Amino acid sequence: MGALVFNVTTAALMVLMFKGAVALLGDGSLRERRIPWWAVGLTVLVVAGLVTQLCWAGAMDALDADPARPGWWRVVTSVFMQNGGLFGDAWNIVTIAVIAALAEWFWGGPLMLGLFAAGILLPTYVDMLFGTSGRSTDPRNFAGSSGATYFLAATLAAPLLLRVLRAGRSGAVAKEVLLSLGVPVLGLAIWIAQSNGHGVVAVYGFVLGVLVCLSTRIIPADAPGRRSPDW
């Protein structure tokens, strides 16, 4: 039962972030957007990692993030390994494909890739900085792209909130505030209640999204979907 609740809350957080990203971009404009080639490339890398596992029996031992094994590269290569079974692996591939595309349409390709990389590296080093945890000893956390994907998805909740605060619109404010603020709130809740790492990386991603928006002045216009970089 505990595993079921864990999976349901994890999926609910992703659905919330997806709906927020669609609200940010404007669902009516998604079909008209260019092919997100950076997102396609990132998804191909994730799929290639899964194919490597199928073809090489020693891939997980060599590339996962098991703290009992040495290797500086593991924090990166483990993201391209999967250990969630058939459903979990399929979920990870579908979500990275969708979220990377949405993130590229808003942030642009290079920044999207940079934020994904931040989702790989920052949670580990933030935890080390504050001494909140060491490297995980839970085998579920030894591999998988979901953490970086949730981090990337959460960055899109930040500009949605900033757009509401800047525009001060009354019609869709309640929905957009819930979609944006709901990400760090739900993330923090499932982290505290379940020690669910997807929640804490979503909080980190939201905070970084705010910082990027404020430092680069990337705040979307009132009309959803107006901003679509062609980098």
NUGUNU-341631 format. One record per residue (C-alpha): x, y, z; residue number from 1. Coordinates in steps of 0.001 Angstrom, whole numbers. Example, Ala and Ser with C-alpha at 12.3 -4.5 7.8 and 13.67 -1.06 7.14 Angstrom:
BEGIN
<node east="12300" north="-4500" up="7800" num="1"/>
<node east="13670" north="-1060" up="7140" num="2"/>
***
This chain:
BEGIN
<node east="0" north="0" up="0" num="1"/>
<node east="2849" north="2359" up="822" num="2"/>
<node east="4412" north="1833" up="-2604" num="3"/>
<node east="1074" north="2562" up="-4273" num="4"/>
<node east="633" north="5826" up="-2379" num="5"/>
<node east="4225" north="6766" up="-3205" num="6"/>
<node east="3613" north="6193" up="-6911" num="7"/>
<node east="282" north="8027" up="-6905" num="8"/>
<node east="1657" north="11138" up="-5202" num="9"/>
<node east="4714" north="11108" up="-7455" num="10"/>
<node east="2491" north="10917" up="-10532" num="11"/>
<node east="193" north="13627" up="-9150" num="12"/>
<node east="3141" north="15995" up="-8809" num="13"/>
<node east="4109" north="15398" up="-12439" num="14"/>
<node east="535" north="15961" up="-13637" num="15"/>
<node east="423" north="19225" up="-11691" num="16"/>
<node east="3678" north="20408" up="-13258" num="17"/>
<node east="2551" north="19355" up="-16740" num="18"/>
<node east="-702" north="21289" up="-16426" num="19"/>
<node east="1201" north="24320" up="-15195" num="20"/>
<node east="3597" north="24150" up="-18141" num="21"/>
<node east="707" north="23917" up="-20593" num="22"/>
<node east="-960" north="26910" up="-18918" num="23"/>
<node east="2307" north="28822" up="-19219" num="24"/>
<node east="2749" north="28108" up="-22916" num="25"/>
<node east="-895" north="28101" up="-23945" num="26"/>
<node east="-2382" north="24758" up="-24956" num="27"/>
<node east="-3839" north="26204" up="-28150" num="28"/>
<node east="-382" north="27045" up="-29497" num="29"/>
<node east="1417" north="23758" up="-28828" num="30"/>
<node east="575" north="22144" up="-32170" num="31"/>
<node east="1913" north="25159" up="-34043" num="32"/>
<node east="5329" north="25125" up="-32414" num="33"/>
<node east="8533" north="23983" up="-34072" num="34"/>
<node east="10017" north="20550" up="-33455" num="35"/>
<node east="11998" north="20727" up="-30172" num="36"/>
<node east="15211" north="19210" up="-31485" num="37"/>
<node east="17160" north="19686" up="-28250" num="38"/>
<node east="14454" north="17765" up="-26403" num="39"/>
<node east="14492" north="15071" up="-29076" num="40"/>
<node east="18251" north="14708" up="-28642" num="41"/>
<node east="17965" north="14464" up="-24863" num="42"/>
<node east="15243" north="11828" up="-25143" num="43"/>
<node east="17391" north="9842" up="-27579" num="44"/>
<node east="20204" north="9847" up="-24991" num="45"/>
<node east="17843" north="8477" up="-22334" num="46"/>
<node east="16597" north="5774" up="-24694" num="47"/>
<node east="20199" north="4969" up="-25661" num="48"/>
<node east="20989" north="4425" up="-21988" num="49"/>
<node east="18131" north="1941" up="-21730" num="50"/>
<node east="19302" north="140" up="-24873" num="51"/>
<node east="22804" north="-17" up="-23388" num="52"/>
<node east="21378" north="-1767" up="-20333" num="53"/>
<node east="19624" north="-4319" up="-22530" num="54"/>
<node east="22767" north="-5014" up="-24561" num="55"/>
<node east="25366" north="-4901" up="-21768" num="56"/>
<node east="24767" north="-6937" up="-18638" num="57"/>
<node east="27349" north="-4940" up="-16684" num="58"/>
<node east="25961" north="-1497" up="-17501" num="59"/>
<node east="24184" north="-970" up="-14195" num="60"/>
<node east="27180" north="-2049" up="-12127" num="61"/>
<node east="29471" north="271" up="-14079" num="62"/>
<node east="27229" north="3316" up="-14376" num="63"/>
<node east="24677" north="3459" up="-11547" num="64"/>
<node east="24943" north="5635" up="-8423" num="65"/>
<node east="25431" north="2881" up="-5849" num="66"/>
<node east="27499" north="4606" up="-3100" num="67"/>
<node east="29285" north="1315" up="-2433" num="68"/>
<node east="30977" north="1585" up="-5831" num="69"/>
<node east="33600" north="4242" up="-6667" num="70"/>
<node east="33430" north="6473" up="-9729" num="71"/>
<node east="33043" north="10236" up="-10146" num="72"/>
<node east="31001" north="9745" up="-13328" num="73"/>
<node east="28168" north="7886" up="-11630" num="74"/>
<node east="26204" north="10971" up="-10601" num="75"/>
<node east="25732" north="11724" up="-14323" num="76"/>
<node east="25659" north="8302" up="-15966" num="77"/>
<node east="23152" north="6930" up="-13451" num="78"/>
<node east="20563" north="9361" up="-14829" num="79"/>
<node east="20664" north="7504" up="-18141" num="80"/>
<node east="20175" north="4111" up="-16501" num="81"/>
<node east="16694" north="2945" up="-15484" num="82"/>
<node east="15613" north="577" up="-12718" num="83"/>
<node east="11868" north="1121" up="-12451" num="84"/>
<node east="10681" north="-1969" up="-14267" num="85"/>
<node east="8624" north="-1862" up="-17459" num="86"/>
<node east="6102" north="731" up="-16265" num="87"/>
<node east="8652" north="2891" up="-14462" num="88"/>
<node east="11044" north="2925" up="-17409" num="89"/>
<node east="8236" north="3801" up="-19826" num="90"/>
<node east="7059" north="6580" up="-17480" num="91"/>
<node east="10555" north="8050" up="-17312" num="92"/>
<node east="10985" north="8071" up="-21089" num="93"/>
<node east="7565" north="9581" up="-21796" num="94"/>
<node east="7917" north="12262" up="-19132" num="95"/>
<node east="11396" north="13363" up="-20206" num="96"/>
<node east="10224" north="13594" up="-23824" num="97"/>
<node east="7206" north="15728" up="-22919" num="98"/>
<node east="8807" north="17903" up="-20239" num="99"/>
<node east="11978" north="18546" up="-22238" num="100"/>
<node east="9852" north="19697" up="-25186" num="101"/>
<node east="7783" north="22055" up="-23027" num="102"/>
<node east="10922" north="23387" up="-21351" num="103"/>
<node east="12663" north="23959" up="-24686" num="104"/>
<node east="9679" north="25868" up="-26044" num="105"/>
<node east="9848" north="28229" up="-23087" num="106"/>
<node east="13506" north="28397" up="-22051" num="107"/>
<node east="15115" north="27615" up="-25391" num="108"/>
<node east="17288" north="24591" up="-26142" num="109"/>
<node east="20620" north="25469" up="-24473" num="110"/>
<node east="19025" north="26757" up="-21275" num="111"/>
<node east="16716" north="23752" up="-21112" num="112"/>
<node east="19726" north="21462" up="-21330" num="113"/>
<node east="21549" north="23518" up="-18708" num="114"/>
<node east="18594" north="23260" up="-16335" num="115"/>
<node east="18414" north="19506" up="-16885" num="116"/>
<node east="22117" north="19278" up="-16033" num="117"/>
<node east="21444" north="21371" up="-12931" num="118"/>
<node east="18760" north="18857" up="-12005" num="119"/>
<node east="21418" north="16154" up="-12095" num="120"/>
<node east="24092" north="17970" up="-10109" num="121"/>
<node east="22481" north="20560" up="-7834" num="122"/>
<node east="20363" north="18314" up="-5566" num="123"/>
<node east="23414" north="16243" up="-4643" num="124"/>
<node east="25589" north="19230" up="-3825" num="125"/>
<node east="22844" north="21203" up="-2067" num="126"/>
<node east="22233" north="18225" up="225" num="127"/>
<node east="25965" north="17975" up="888" num="128"/>
<node east="26216" north="21718" up="1558" num="129"/>
<node east="23472" north="21693" up="4178" num="130"/>
<node east="24362" north="18255" up="5491" num="131"/>
<node east="20806" north="17013" up="5026" num="132"/>
<node east="21812" north="13679" up="3565" num="133"/>
<node east="24605" north="11696" up="2068" num="134"/>
<node east="24427" north="9627" up="-1066" num="135"/>
<node east="21257" north="7589" up="-1033" num="136"/>
<node east="21428" north="3958" up="48" num="137"/>
<node east="17952" north="3227" up="-1355" num="138"/>
<node east="18391" north="1067" up="-4493" num="139"/>
<node east="15476" north="2929" up="-6122" num="140"/>
<node east="17711" north="6007" up="-6206" num="141"/>
<node east="20735" north="4327" up="-7785" num="142"/>
<node east="19462" north="5013" up="-11317" num="143"/>
<node east="16750" north="6820" up="-13253" num="144"/>
<node east="16079" north="10069" up="-15087" num="145"/>
<node east="12991" north="11006" up="-13094" num="146"/>
<node east="14768" north="13255" up="-10583" num="147"/>
<node east="16273" north="15501" up="-13250" num="148"/>
<node east="12982" north="15459" up="-15166" num="149"/>
<node east="10978" north="16579" up="-12122" num="150"/>
<node east="13556" north="19293" up="-11444" num="151"/>
<node east="13256" north="20556" up="-15029" num="152"/>
<node east="9456" north="20449" up="-14947" num="153"/>
<node east="9385" north="22450" up="-11714" num="154"/>
<node east="11400" north="25281" up="-13270" num="155"/>
<node east="8379" north="26026" up="-15480" num="156"/>
<node east="6132" north="26657" up="-12473" num="157"/>
<node east="8227" north="29692" up="-11519" num="158"/>
<node east="7569" north="31867" up="-14610" num="159"/>
<node east="3882" north="30960" up="-14421" num="160"/>
<node east="3712" north="32417" up="-10908" num="161"/>
<node east="5760" north="35471" up="-11872" num="162"/>
<node east="3453" north="36116" up="-14810" num="163"/>
<node east="450" north="36142" up="-12501" num="164"/>
<node east="2167" north="38465" up="-10029" num="165"/>
<node east="3229" north="40869" up="-12753" num="166"/>
<node east="-40" north="40933" up="-14669" num="167"/>
<node east="-2382" north="41021" up="-11697" num="168"/>
<node east="-5140" north="39467" up="-13785" num="169"/>
<node east="-8252" north="38295" up="-11966" num="170"/>
<node east="-9824" north="35758" up="-14324" num="171"/>
<node east="-7341" north="32898" up="-14391" num="172"/>
<node east="-5322" north="33949" up="-11351" num="173"/>
<node east="-6688" north="31338" up="-8953" num="174"/>
<node east="-6005" north="28438" up="-11320" num="175"/>
<node east="-2526" north="29634" up="-12270" num="176"/>
<node east="-1551" north="30356" up="-8670" num="177"/>
<node east="-2638" north="26851" up="-7679" num="178"/>
<node east="-747" north="25288" up="-10575" num="179"/>
<node east="2431" north="27223" up="-9818" num="180"/>
<node east="2551" north="27383" up="-6022" num="181"/>
<node east="1149" north="23870" up="-5816" num="182"/>
<node east="4439" north="22511" up="-7151" num="183"/>
<node east="6729" north="23502" up="-4243" num="184"/>
<node east="3938" north="22970" up="-1706" num="185"/>
<node east="3102" north="19446" up="-2864" num="186"/>
<node east="6780" north="18707" up="-3403" num="187"/>
<node east="7647" north="19723" up="134" num="188"/>
<node east="4677" north="17788" up="1514" num="189"/>
<node east="5577" north="14475" up="-114" num="190"/>
<node east="9214" north="14936" up="793" num="191"/>
<node east="8340" north="15388" up="4472" num="192"/>
<node east="5590" north="12755" up="4562" num="193"/>
<node east="7200" north="10078" up="2400" num="194"/>
<node east="10887" north="11028" up="2098" num="195"/>
<node east="10021" north="11215" up="-1600" num="196"/>
<node east="13037" north="12640" up="-3410" num="197"/>
<node east="10900" north="13746" up="-6351" num="198"/>
<node east="9333" north="16305" up="-4047" num="199"/>
<node east="12529" north="17927" up="-2859" num="200"/>
<node east="14025" north="18156" up="-6359" num="201"/>
<node east="10807" north="19848" up="-7483" num="202"/>
<node east="11322" north="22453" up="-4757" num="203"/>
<node east="14916" north="22971" up="-5895" num="204"/>
<node east="13787" north="23293" up="-9500" num="205"/>
<node east="11125" north="25851" up="-8630" num="206"/>
<node east="13618" north="27975" up="-6704" num="207"/>
<node east="16135" north="27857" up="-9547" num="208"/>
<node east="13383" north="28754" up="-12011" num="209"/>
<node east="12583" north="31875" up="-9992" num="210"/>
<node east="16252" north="32852" up="-9852" num="211"/>
<node east="16723" north="32347" up="-13593" num="212"/>
<node east="13625" north="34398" up="-14407" num="213"/>
<node east="14679" north="37261" up="-12163" num="214"/>
<node east="18320" north="37267" up="-13237" num="215"/>
<node east="17570" north="37096" up="-16962" num="216"/>
<node east="14272" north="39012" up="-16835" num="217"/>
<node east="12549" north="36140" up="-18593" num="218"/>
<node east="8969" north="36699" up="-17507" num="219"/>
<node east="6293" north="35700" up="-20022" num="220"/>
<node east="3794" north="38193" up="-21366" num="221"/>
<node east="154" north="38073" up="-20365" num="222"/>
<node east="-791" north="36128" up="-23471" num="223"/>
<node east="191" north="32464" up="-22999" num="224"/>
<node east="2564" north="31066" up="-25548" num="225"/>
<node east="3917" north="34390" up="-26827" num="226"/>
<node east="7487" north="33591" up="-25886" num="227"/>
<node east="9087" north="30781" up="-27878" num="228"/>
<node east="12851" north="31102" up="-28367" num="229"/>
<node east="14294" north="29689" up="-31578" num="230"/>
<node east="17740" north="29003" up="-30119" num="231"/>
***
